[in-house]
Amino acid sequence: MAQSTAPKLRFQILRLRQRAAAQPELGLDPILPEAVVHQVLKEEGACWKRVFYTPWLIFWAFFWQVLSPDRSCRAAVKRVAAWLGRRGQKLDDEDTSPYCKARARLPEAVPFRLMRWLGRKQHEAAPAEWTWCGRRVKVVDGTTVSMPDTAANQAEYPQSRSQKPGLGFPIARVVAVFCLATGVVLEAAIGQYQGKQTGENALYRRLWDEYRRGDVSLGDRGFSSYFDIALLQRRGVDSVCRLHQARLSDYRRGRRLGREDHIVIWPKPARPDWMDEATYQSIPDTMEVRIVRIRVEIRGFRTRVLEVVTTLLDADVYTKKELANLYRRRWEAELHLRSIKVVLGLDVLRCQTPEMVRKELWMGLVGYNVIRATMAAAALAQGTRPHRVSFKGSLQTVQANAEALREGTPAVRRWLWGIMLESIARDQVGHRPNRVEPRARKRRPKPYPLLMVPRDEAKEAWLNAS
């Protein structure tokens, strides 16, 4: 007769509860206080039976997982085991399954809310000298991310229709709103890459609650539609974006403000499919906009002439030169997306289900905002601007000091924090005005052929041939 396992199981649960009494330190209280994280965990119902992987420990491990060069679950569990080892304890089983199951129970809203909280805090704390013409500017841009080719991911975020089944990867569209002054993500949305109402504009409209009266929205020509500009203006938000290529401008018409700078009246177009009749009727039949033609005379720049449309009509306050300089800074959104996708490695997400894909993305943006907030603190302390500080250098500094931040005493952390801010502020990007680089790579890729059939079929054909 088999012996009962109940006493042994009770002993294991008791031992795990004793271990879980002490929780690791995040070590980032100046940027992300643990009290705020615990409050969000509680409000989102992140509470389960008190075993080893508590909600706080899962958040701790998940956060440092996305900020680490090795973002695997095995590395996250090894980090937990190392934390236990430094406390004189041992993790009996380093299987990743318990960690992954506990991570799946973490509510998706937890990292999403913390991302927004961090972004809004840094945006509002930015000093006045970091603003543009006394206005707070929010820049919007979109990109795509891919993920593992699982049935669940394909159902939620299908691959491109141009790819054959079994040869592509699920792809999602992401639109983010950045603070121009600090570079933090203020709001973000994820959706399908293609299909009805899946474009960047549709996702962008879901983010408008982030805008406040007096803000300036900065975007490329994809965000210059009549209705987007009009609806934002109704919220008290001005727009600056590139004129859409379908619109023609005639500077002989309208109210002239200067050379190739005038105010024109746009009539309201027909109602689009995504807009209901009541909203359409509430929008004015005409709208005054200002169009400025900017000529680029820098050798090597691809665009020679561009036209910017804006609702900032006062040419004395918002001069043509200021508008040109502002639109040029729109490129910083592309650099922020590069930091997220390339430096943090979020261009290819790792999780197997759509919910976990979104959690991974939101947690990655929490880590991104932590690094950006650290850069802003360093820039403020050293009298420079955040965009002059290297994002990758800042990430490397935080990674190098992560263990000391987590394990040190409060006094050690305070001392180390000052040393880190000095190091981050000194690690500035090169001052390379009007830099021109060819969009080409010198190093050749490996000369492997492309996979033109699903991998199972390719393996079967290889075995049959041999």
C-alpha positions, 0 to 999 in steps of 0.5 A: 500500500502506497504511503500518504504524501500529505505530511511531506507536502505540508512540510514543503508548503511550510518551508516555502512559506517561511522562505517567502517571508522575506522578499527581494528588494527592487533597488529602484525606489528613487524611480519606481517605489516598491510601495507603488508596485505593491499598491498596483498589485493589490488594486489589480487583484494580484493575490494568490495562495502564499507560496514561494512565487508571490506576486511581488517576487514574480514582478521582481523576477519579470522586471529584471528579466526584461532588462537583462541581456539574457531574457530567458525564463531559465536566467530569471529562475537562476537569478531567484536561486542566486538571491536565495543562495545569498540568504543562505537558502537553496532553491530545491527545484530550478525548473522554470514551469512554476515560475512561468505558471506564476508569471501567467497569473500576473494581471496584464494591467499591472505592468501597463499601469506602471508604465503609464504611471512612470511616464506621466510622472516623468513628463509632469516633472520635466523642467520648463527649460526642456519644453518647446516654446513653453509647451509640452510636446508629445510625439507619436509613432508606430512600429511592428513586433513579431512573436513565436509562431503558435496557434494562439498568437496567429489567431490574435495577431495573424502573420502578413497575408503575403506569407505562406502558412507555416513560413511567417510569424505573427506580427502586431502593430504598436503605436506609442506616445512619447514625451519629447522632453524626456523620451518616456512612453506615456501611452501605448496600444497594440493591435493586429498588423492588417485588417479593418481599423488596424492602422496606426490612426485607429490605435492612435485614437485609443490613446487620446485620453493621455493628452491634456489641454495645452499639449502639442501633438507631433507626428508624421504625415500619417497623423495629419487627417482632418478629423484627427486634427479637429478632434484633438483641437476640440480637446485643446490639443494643437497638432504639428505634423507633415502634410499628407502627400495627397493634399496639394498646397498653393501659397498664392491662396489663404492668408500669407504669414511669410514666405511659403507660410500661410493660413488656409481653410480646409473644408470637412471631408465626407464621413469616414466609416469609423466615425458615427454620425453624431460625432461627424455632425459635431465637427466644424464644417471648416478648419483653419490650419497653417501650412509651412514649406521647409526647404532642407539644404543639408547635403546627404539628407534624403528629403529636400522639401517638406510641408508641415501643417499645424494648428499653431497659427501665431507666427510671432510666437511659433516662428517658421524656424521653431516649427522646422526645428520641432518637426526635425525632433520628430525623428527622436521617436524613431530613435526611441523605438530603436532603443525599445526594439534593438537595445532592449530586444523587444522587436521579437517577443518570446511568449507563446500566448497573446496575453503573455506577449502583451505582458512582455511588451508592457513590462519591457516598456516599464523597464524602458521608462525606468532607464529613461527616468534615470537618464532624466535624473542624471541630466537634471543633476548634471545640467544637460538634456536627456536626449544628449545621454546615451540610452544604451550606456544608461542601460549598461550602467543599471545592469552593471549595478543591479545586484548592488542596488538589490542587495545593498543597504539603504545607505549603500543604495543612496551612495551608489545612486549618486555615483550611477547618475554621474556615470550616466550623465558622462556617457553622452552620445556624440555630437554629430549634427547633420550626420549622414550614414548609408542605409547599408551593412558591410558585414554579410549574413550567413549564406543559408538558403531561405526556408520556403516550406514549413520546417516539418516538411523540410525536415521530412524531405531531408530525411527522405533524400538521405 
